[in-house]
Amino acid sequence: MLSSKTKTILRKLSQKKHRKEMNAFTVEGVKGVQEALVHADVLMLVVDGAKREEKDITTLVTQAEQRDILVEFAGRKDIAAIKQTETFPGITAVVAMPEPEYDNIFDADTILVLDRINDPGNLGTIIRTADWFGVHTIILSEGSVDPYNEKVVRSTMGSIFRVHIIQTHNIVEMVETLKENRYSIAALDLAGTNIQKSKKTKKQALIFGSESHGVSDALKSLVDETYTIPGKGGAESLNLAVSVAIALYITSLQ
């Protein structure tokens, strides 16, 4: 049975303001918790008591206990009160948010700049896709969804622990700083040059705009090149996360 303190913590962490106050977030599922134990500062594990003997979960509990991480076991009523999805995956972790790191930001060859991304599933998939292609720095503009939203975290499948996410309060100033540090700035837009004609530079930043409004005019004024992903069918546009995947694949071939 969970302590009332733990239940209160888990309920609060479902809200952005409390995640910010407590400087922590949650990750559910074996895969996410595995990654957290390797790459992050795990503060607590909560385990479905009925699944405590399952091999994968037993392994994670043992790892946590060896590191003096608090482990609590939840009963059926507890799970109903704390689960984030219809079916609780058996284990969840409370994880400390990483401290922002700016010292080595300009060492990255490729940086993703995301302008006003609102859909948590899209953002989570973009983080996972960036990790797949070895892009480990993402700059997230003001007005974007919280990257530590439980839906975002779940969609990353653990990649959130390997990608450096910088939340900025002034995306225009950040892109200006990228230019000062010799990054070429490219934006993806429907009215651009075929991306297959793009030429990768030593240091590049790729800007993707919001699902509904695209790249802001203020950012467009800073762009060196604008590219599009041409299509042949009747769809109005590509899903944002799909666009990021295609763009990163094409640039990875150059």
C-alpha positions as CSV (number, residue, x, y, z in Angstrom):
1,M,0.0,0.0,0.0
2,L,1.3,3.4,-0.9
3,S,1.9,6.1,1.6
4,S,-0.3,9.1,1.4
5,K,2.8,11.3,0.8
6,T,3.7,9.2,-2.3
7,K,0.2,9.4,-3.7
8,T,0.2,13.1,-3.2
9,I,3.5,13.5,-5.0
10,L,2.4,11.4,-8.0
11,R,-0.9,13.3,-8.3
12,K,0.9,16.6,-8.2
13,L,3.5,15.5,-10.8
14,S,0.7,15.1,-13.3
15,Q,0.5,19.0,-13.5
16,K,3.2,21.2,-15.1
17,K,3.3,23.8,-12.3
18,H,4.0,21.1,-9.7
19,R,6.6,19.4,-11.9
20,K,8.4,22.8,-12.0
21,E,8.0,23.4,-8.3
22,M,9.3,19.9,-7.4
23,N,11.9,19.8,-10.2
24,A,10.8,16.2,-11.0
25,F,8.7,14.2,-13.4
26,T,7.4,10.6,-13.8
27,V,8.1,7.9,-16.3
28,E,6.1,4.7,-16.6
29,G,7.0,1.3,-17.9
30,V,9.9,-1.1,-17.8
31,K,11.8,0.5,-20.8
32,G,11.5,4.1,-19.5
33,V,12.5,3.1,-16.0
34,Q,15.5,1.1,-17.3
35,E,16.7,4.2,-19.1
36,A,16.1,6.4,-16.1
37,L,18.2,4.2,-13.9
38,V,21.1,4.4,-16.3
39,H,20.9,8.0,-17.4
40,A,19.1,10.0,-14.7
41,D,18.7,10.7,-11.0
42,V,15.8,8.4,-9.9
43,L,14.2,9.5,-6.7
44,M,11.6,6.8,-6.2
45,L,10.1,3.7,-7.8
46,V,6.4,2.7,-7.4
47,V,5.6,-0.9,-8.3
48,D,2.4,-2.8,-8.8
49,G,2.5,-5.3,-5.9
50,A,0.9,-7.9,-8.1
51,K,3.8,-7.7,-10.5
52,R,6.7,-7.6,-8.1
53,E,7.8,-11.1,-9.0
54,E,8.0,-10.5,-12.7
55,K,11.6,-10.8,-13.9
56,D,12.0,-7.4,-15.5
57,I,10.4,-5.6,-12.6
58,T,12.4,-7.6,-10.0
59,T,15.6,-6.6,-11.8
60,L,14.7,-2.9,-11.7
61,V,13.7,-3.1,-8.0
62,T,17.0,-4.8,-7.1
63,Q,18.9,-2.1,-9.0
64,A,17.1,0.6,-7.2
65,E,17.5,-1.0,-3.8
66,Q,21.2,-1.4,-4.4
67,R,21.4,2.4,-4.9
68,D,19.3,3.2,-1.9
69,I,16.4,4.4,-4.0
70,L,13.0,4.3,-2.3
71,V,10.7,1.6,-3.6
72,E,7.1,1.4,-2.7
73,F,4.5,-1.2,-3.7
74,A,1.0,-0.2,-4.8
75,G,-2.2,-2.1,-4.3
76,R,-5.2,-2.2,-6.7
77,K,-6.8,0.9,-5.2
78,D,-3.5,2.8,-5.2
79,I,-3.0,2.1,-8.9
80,A,-6.5,3.3,-9.8
81,A,-5.6,6.6,-8.2
82,I,-2.1,7.1,-9.7
83,K,-2.1,5.5,-13.2
84,Q,-1.6,7.8,-16.2
85,T,-3.0,5.4,-18.8
86,E,-5.9,3.0,-18.8
87,T,-3.6,0.1,-18.0
88,F,-0.8,0.6,-15.5
89,P,2.4,-0.9,-16.9
90,G,3.6,-2.2,-13.5
91,I,6.2,0.3,-12.6
92,T,6.7,4.0,-12.5
93,A,9.7,6.2,-11.5
94,V,9.9,9.7,-10.1
95,V,12.9,11.3,-11.7
96,A,14.7,14.6,-11.0
97,M,14.7,17.0,-13.9
98,P,18.2,17.4,-15.4
99,E,19.9,20.7,-14.8
100,P,20.1,22.9,-18.0
101,E,23.6,22.7,-19.5
102,Y,24.7,25.5,-21.8
103,D,28.5,25.0,-21.8
104,N,28.7,22.5,-24.7
105,I,25.6,23.4,-26.6
106,F,27.6,24.8,-29.5
107,D,29.7,21.7,-29.9
108,A,26.8,19.8,-31.6
109,D,27.0,19.4,-35.4
110,T,23.2,19.4,-35.8
111,I,20.7,21.1,-33.5
112,L,16.9,20.9,-33.8
113,V,14.9,24.1,-33.1
114,L,11.3,23.5,-32.4
115,D,9.0,26.5,-32.5
116,R,5.7,26.4,-30.6
117,I,5.2,22.6,-30.7
118,N,1.8,21.9,-29.0
119,D,1.2,18.2,-29.5
120,P,2.8,16.0,-26.8
121,G,2.8,12.9,-29.0
122,N,4.6,14.8,-31.7
123,L,7.2,16.2,-29.4
124,G,7.8,12.8,-27.8
125,T,8.2,11.2,-31.2
126,I,10.6,14.0,-32.4
127,I,12.8,13.4,-29.3
128,R,12.9,9.7,-30.0
129,T,13.6,10.3,-33.7
130,A,16.4,12.8,-32.9
131,D,18.0,10.2,-30.6
132,W,17.8,7.6,-33.4
133,F,19.7,9.8,-35.8
134,G,22.3,10.9,-33.2
135,V,21.0,14.4,-32.8
136,H,21.2,15.1,-29.0
137,T,20.4,18.8,-28.7
138,I,16.9,20.2,-29.1
139,I,16.0,23.8,-28.4
140,L,12.3,24.2,-27.5
141,S,10.6,27.6,-27.8
142,E,8.4,29.4,-25.4
143,G,4.8,28.4,-25.9
144,S,5.6,24.8,-26.5
145,V,4.3,21.8,-24.6
146,D,6.2,20.8,-21.5
147,P,8.8,18.1,-22.5
148,Y,8.2,16.4,-19.1
149,N,4.5,16.0,-19.7
150,E,3.7,12.3,-19.1
151,K,2.5,11.9,-22.7
152,V,5.7,13.3,-24.1
153,V,7.9,11.2,-21.8
154,R,6.0,8.1,-22.7
155,S,6.3,8.7,-26.5
156,T,10.1,9.1,-26.2
157,M,10.5,5.5,-25.1
158,G,13.4,6.5,-22.9
159,S,15.1,8.8,-25.4
160,I,14.3,11.8,-23.2
161,F,17.2,10.7,-21.0
162,R,19.7,10.8,-23.9
163,V,18.6,14.1,-25.6
164,H,19.6,17.5,-24.2
165,I,16.4,19.6,-24.3
166,I,16.9,23.4,-23.8
167,Q,13.7,25.3,-23.0
168,T,14.2,28.9,-23.9
169,H,12.1,32.0,-23.1
170,N,13.3,33.8,-26.2
171,I,13.7,31.6,-29.3
172,V,14.7,34.5,-31.5
173,E,17.6,35.4,-29.3
174,M,18.7,31.8,-29.2
175,V,18.7,31.4,-32.9
176,E,20.7,34.7,-33.2
177,T,23.2,33.2,-30.9
178,L,23.4,30.1,-33.0
179,K,24.2,32.3,-36.0
180,E,26.9,34.0,-34.0
181,N,28.4,30.6,-33.4
182,R,28.6,29.9,-37.1
183,Y,25.5,27.7,-37.4
184,S,23.7,27.7,-40.8
185,I,20.0,28.1,-40.2
186,A,17.5,26.1,-42.3
187,A,13.7,26.0,-41.9
188,L,11.3,23.5,-43.1
189,D,8.3,25.1,-44.8
190,L,5.8,24.2,-47.6
191,A,7.2,27.0,-49.7
192,G,10.8,26.0,-49.8
193,T,13.4,24.3,-52.1
194,N,13.3,20.5,-52.4
195,I,15.2,19.3,-49.3
196,Q,17.0,16.7,-51.5
197,K,18.9,19.6,-52.9
198,S,20.1,20.7,-49.5
199,K,23.8,20.7,-48.7
200,K,24.9,19.9,-45.1
201,T,27.2,22.3,-43.4
202,K,29.6,21.5,-40.6
203,K,27.3,23.1,-38.1
204,Q,23.6,23.3,-38.8
205,A,20.3,24.2,-37.0
206,L,17.0,22.9,-38.5
207,I,13.9,24.8,-37.5
208,F,10.5,23.2,-37.5
209,G,7.4,25.2,-36.7
210,S,4.1,24.5,-35.0
211,E,1.6,22.0,-36.3
212,S,-0.9,24.7,-37.2
213,H,1.1,27.9,-37.8
214,G,4.5,26.8,-39.0
215,V,7.7,28.8,-38.4
216,S,7.1,32.2,-37.0
217,D,7.9,35.3,-39.1
218,A,10.5,36.4,-36.6
219,L,12.4,33.2,-37.1
220,K,12.0,33.2,-40.8
221,S,13.9,36.5,-40.9
222,L,16.9,34.7,-39.5
223,V,16.9,31.7,-41.8
224,D,19.6,31.1,-44.4
225,E,17.7,28.5,-46.4
226,T,14.1,27.2,-46.5
227,Y,13.4,23.6,-47.6
228,T,10.3,21.6,-48.2
229,I,9.6,17.8,-48.5
230,P,7.8,17.4,-51.8
231,G,4.8,15.1,-52.1
232,K,2.7,13.7,-54.9
233,G,-0.6,13.0,-53.2
234,G,-3.5,15.1,-52.0
235,A,-2.7,15.5,-48.3
236,E,-2.5,19.1,-47.2
237,S,0.7,18.5,-45.3
238,L,2.9,16.0,-43.5
239,N,2.7,15.2,-39.8
240,L,5.4,17.2,-38.0
241,A,7.2,14.3,-36.5
242,V,7.3,12.6,-39.9
243,S,8.8,15.7,-41.4
244,V,11.5,15.8,-38.8
245,A,12.3,12.1,-39.5
246,I,12.6,12.6,-43.2
247,A,14.7,15.7,-42.9
248,L,17.1,14.1,-40.4
249,Y,17.4,11.0,-42.7
250,I,18.2,13.1,-45.7
251,T,20.8,15.2,-43.9
252,S,22.3,12.0,-42.4
253,L,23.1,10.8,-45.9
254,Q,25.1,13.9,-46.8
